[in-house]
């Protein structure tokens, strides 16, 4: 901070924007993956958390989007599972997209 001057108006706007963005990202992920079913509740919860983290920071790397090393390690283990296919993870998103476009059956 140059000269010890703090622009509180800018700081307030920035904090407000990011808190709103994080809430919107969480709501988006919850709605988008509402019917995720990856055979185990634990896996479904991890898919939702990963979607939330990536929605909050869409341009970040996986480690940059996750909240700390432990969450990053869990995300990598989740994505490395042999019994999960990427199509299973993406299916709820595809269904939600189809619903928005009016293509749902």
C-alpha positions as CSV (number, residue, x, y, z in Angstrom):
1,X,0.0,0.0,0.0
2,X,1.5,3.2,-1.1
3,X,1.7,5.8,1.6
4,X,-0.6,3.8,3.9
5,X,-3.7,4.9,2.1
6,X,-6.4,2.3,1.9
7,X,-9.2,2.6,-0.6
8,X,-12.1,1.2,1.5
9,X,-14.6,1.7,-1.3
10,X,-12.6,-0.5,-3.6
11,X,-11.9,-3.0,-0.8
12,X,-15.6,-3.2,0.1
13,X,-16.6,-3.7,-3.5
14,X,-14.0,-6.4,-4.0
15,X,-15.0,-8.4,-0.9
16,X,-18.6,-8.1,-1.8
17,X,-18.0,-9.3,-5.3
18,X,-16.0,-12.3,-4.3
19,X,-18.4,-13.3,-1.5
20,X,-21.3,-13.1,-4.0
21,X,-19.3,-15.0,-6.6
22,X,-18.4,-17.8,-4.2
23,X,-22.1,-18.1,-3.2
24,X,-23.2,-18.1,-6.8
25,X,-20.6,-20.8,-7.6
26,X,-21.7,-23.0,-4.8
27,X,-25.3,-22.6,-5.8
28,X,-24.5,-23.3,-9.5
29,X,-22.5,-26.5,-8.6
30,X,-25.3,-27.7,-6.3
31,X,-28.0,-27.1,-9.0
32,X,-25.8,-28.4,-11.9
33,X,-24.8,-31.6,-10.1
34,X,-28.1,-32.1,-8.1
35,X,-28.6,-35.7,-9.4
36,X,-25.0,-36.8,-9.4
37,X,-24.9,-40.5,-8.5
38,X,-21.4,-42.1,-8.6
39,X,-22.4,-45.3,-6.8
40,X,-21.0,-44.2,-3.4
41,X,-22.3,-41.1,-1.5
42,X,-18.7,-40.2,-0.7
43,X,-17.8,-40.0,-4.4
44,X,-20.9,-38.0,-5.2
45,X,-20.0,-35.5,-2.4
46,X,-16.5,-35.2,-3.7
47,X,-17.7,-34.5,-7.3
48,X,-19.9,-31.7,-6.0
49,X,-17.1,-30.2,-3.9
50,X,-14.7,-30.3,-6.9
51,X,-17.3,-28.7,-9.1
52,X,-17.8,-25.9,-6.5
53,X,-14.1,-25.3,-6.2
54,X,-13.6,-25.2,-10.0
55,X,-16.6,-22.9,-10.4
56,X,-15.1,-20.5,-7.8
57,X,-11.8,-20.3,-9.7
58,X,-12.5,-21.4,-13.2
59,X,-9.0,-20.3,-14.6
60,X,-7.0,-21.9,-11.7
61,X,-5.2,-25.1,-11.8
62,X,-6.6,-28.0,-9.8
63,X,-4.2,-27.3,-6.9
64,X,-5.0,-23.6,-7.2
65,X,-8.8,-24.2,-7.0
66,X,-8.7,-26.5,-4.0
67,X,-8.5,-25.3,-0.5
68,X,-5.1,-26.6,0.6
69,X,-2.9,-29.6,-0.1
70,X,-5.2,-32.2,1.5
71,X,-8.2,-31.2,-0.6
72,X,-5.9,-31.2,-3.7
73,X,-4.7,-34.7,-2.9
74,X,-8.3,-35.9,-2.5
75,X,-9.2,-34.3,-5.9
76,X,-6.4,-36.1,-7.7
77,X,-7.3,-39.4,-6.0
78,X,-10.9,-38.9,-7.0
79,X,-10.0,-38.2,-10.7
80,X,-7.6,-41.2,-10.8
81,X,-10.1,-43.8,-9.8
82,X,-10.4,-46.6,-12.4
83,X,-14.1,-47.4,-11.7
84,X,-15.1,-43.8,-12.5
85,X,-15.5,-42.7,-16.1
86,X,-15.4,-39.0,-17.0
87,X,-18.8,-39.5,-18.7
88,X,-20.3,-40.5,-15.3
89,X,-19.0,-37.3,-13.7
90,X,-20.2,-35.1,-16.6
91,X,-23.7,-36.7,-17.0
92,X,-25.5,-34.5,-14.4
93,X,-24.0,-31.4,-16.1
94,X,-25.2,-32.6,-19.5
95,X,-28.7,-33.3,-18.2
96,X,-28.9,-29.8,-16.5
97,X,-27.7,-28.2,-19.8
98,X,-30.4,-30.1,-21.8
99,X,-33.0,-29.0,-19.3
100,X,-32.0,-25.4,-19.7
101,X,-32.2,-25.7,-23.5
102,X,-35.6,-27.3,-23.2
103,X,-34.4,-30.6,-24.6
104,X,-35.1,-32.7,-21.5
105,X,-37.2,-35.8,-22.1
